[in-house]
Amino acid sequence: MDGYERLDLDEIDFAPMEHDTERLFLLTLNETYALLRVLRTAAEEGGVVAGEADRLAREIGARVPPED
């Protein structure tokens, strides 16, 4: 078990990208968990970016295994 059993990759809608666009390197799991904490905090505190922070936290959270 690697924690990805619940994901249906056919149902994930990735953002369209042009083929000549440079992509960022992958994050480590620890970096991803830290980013999720920041996004969730921003979503909980409200404000102008709360909705977008919540959306991004949900999308990223669906792609990584739960933090222990």
DRENVEXLO-930248 format. One record per residue (C-alpha): residue number from 1; chain; residue in one letter; y, z, x. Coordinates in nm, 2 decimals, always signed. Layout:
N
+-----+--------+--------+--------+--------+--------+
| num | chaine | residu |      v |      w |      u |
+-----+--------+--------+--------+--------+--------+
| NUM |      A |      A |      Y |      Z |      X |
...
+-----+--------+--------+--------+--------+--------+
This chain:
68
+-----+--------+--------+--------+--------+--------+
| num | chaine | residu |      v |      w |      u |
+-----+--------+--------+--------+--------+--------+
|   1 |      A |      M |  +0.00 |  +0.00 |  +0.00 |
|   2 |      A |      D |  +0.33 |  -0.10 |  +0.15 |
|   3 |      A |      G |  +0.56 |  +0.00 |  -0.14 |
|   4 |      A |      Y |  +0.63 |  -0.36 |  -0.26 |
|   5 |      A |      E |  +0.36 |  -0.37 |  -0.53 |
|   6 |      A |      R |  +0.61 |  -0.33 |  -0.81 |
|   7 |      A |      L |  +0.82 |  -0.64 |  -0.70 |
|   8 |      A |      D |  +0.76 |  -0.97 |  -0.87 |
|   9 |      A |      L |  +0.93 |  -1.21 |  -0.62 |
|  10 |      A |      D |  +0.93 |  -1.49 |  -0.88 |
|  11 |      A |      E |  +1.17 |  -1.28 |  -1.09 |
|  12 |      A |      I |  +1.42 |  -1.20 |  -0.81 |
|  13 |      A |      D |  +1.73 |  -1.42 |  -0.84 |
|  14 |      A |      F |  +1.88 |  -1.47 |  -0.50 |
|  15 |      A |      A |  +2.24 |  -1.58 |  -0.46 |
|  16 |      A |      P |  +2.27 |  -1.95 |  -0.39 |
|  17 |      A |      M |  +2.38 |  -2.03 |  -0.03 |
|  18 |      A |      E |  +2.47 |  -2.35 |  +0.14 |
|  19 |      A |      H |  +2.23 |  -2.46 |  +0.41 |
|  20 |      A |      D |  +2.48 |  -2.46 |  +0.69 |
|  21 |      A |      T |  +2.60 |  -2.10 |  +0.62 |
|  22 |      A |      E |  +2.52 |  -1.85 |  +0.89 |
|  23 |      A |      R |  +2.32 |  -1.55 |  +0.75 |
|  24 |      A |      L |  +2.34 |  -1.19 |  +0.88 |
|  25 |      A |      F |  +2.05 |  -1.03 |  +1.06 |
|  26 |      A |      L |  +1.82 |  -0.81 |  +0.85 |
|  27 |      A |      L |  +1.90 |  -0.44 |  +0.82 |
|  28 |      A |      T |  +1.66 |  -0.17 |  +0.93 |
|  29 |      A |      L |  +1.52 |  +0.05 |  +0.65 |
|  30 |      A |      N |  +1.74 |  +0.34 |  +0.76 |
|  31 |      A |      E |  +2.05 |  +0.12 |  +0.76 |
|  32 |      A |      T |  +1.95 |  +0.00 |  +0.41 |
|  33 |      A |      Y |  +1.91 |  +0.35 |  +0.28 |
|  34 |      A |      A |  +2.25 |  +0.45 |  +0.42 |
|  35 |      A |      L |  +2.41 |  +0.14 |  +0.26 |
|  36 |      A |      L |  +2.25 |  +0.23 |  -0.07 |
|  37 |      A |      R |  +2.39 |  +0.59 |  -0.05 |
|  38 |      A |      V |  +2.74 |  +0.45 |  +0.01 |
|  39 |      A |      L |  +2.71 |  +0.21 |  -0.28 |
|  40 |      A |      R |  +2.57 |  +0.47 |  -0.52 |
|  41 |      A |      T |  +2.85 |  +0.71 |  -0.42 |
|  42 |      A |      A |  +3.11 |  +0.44 |  -0.48 |
|  43 |      A |      A |  +2.95 |  +0.36 |  -0.82 |
|  44 |      A |      E |  +2.94 |  +0.73 |  -0.93 |
|  45 |      A |      E |  +3.30 |  +0.79 |  -0.82 |
|  46 |      A |      G |  +3.43 |  +0.51 |  -1.04 |
|  47 |      A |      G |  +3.73 |  +0.30 |  -0.97 |
|  48 |      A |      V |  +3.79 |  -0.07 |  -0.92 |
|  49 |      A |      V |  +3.47 |  -0.14 |  -0.72 |
|  50 |      A |      A |  +3.23 |  +0.09 |  -0.92 |
|  51 |      A |      G |  +3.08 |  -0.19 |  -1.12 |
|  52 |      A |      E |  +3.01 |  -0.41 |  -0.83 |
|  53 |      A |      A |  +2.88 |  -0.12 |  -0.62 |
|  54 |      A |      D |  +2.64 |  -0.03 |  -0.89 |
|  55 |      A |      R |  +2.52 |  -0.39 |  -0.93 |
|  56 |      A |      L |  +2.46 |  -0.43 |  -0.56 |
|  57 |      A |      A |  +2.29 |  -0.09 |  -0.53 |
|  58 |      A |      R |  +2.05 |  -0.19 |  -0.81 |
|  59 |      A |      E |  +1.97 |  -0.53 |  -0.65 |
|  60 |      A |      I |  +1.92 |  -0.39 |  -0.30 |
|  61 |      A |      G |  +1.72 |  -0.09 |  -0.43 |
|  62 |      A |      A |  +1.48 |  -0.33 |  -0.61 |
|  63 |      A |      R |  +1.39 |  -0.50 |  -0.28 |
|  64 |      A |      V |  +1.31 |  -0.19 |  -0.07 |
|  65 |      A |      P |  +1.05 |  +0.08 |  -0.09 |
|  66 |      A |      P |  +1.17 |  +0.42 |  -0.22 |
|  67 |      A |      E |  +1.31 |  +0.65 |  +0.05 |
|  68 |      A |      D |  +1.08 |  +0.95 |  +0.12 |
+-----+--------+--------+--------+--------+--------+
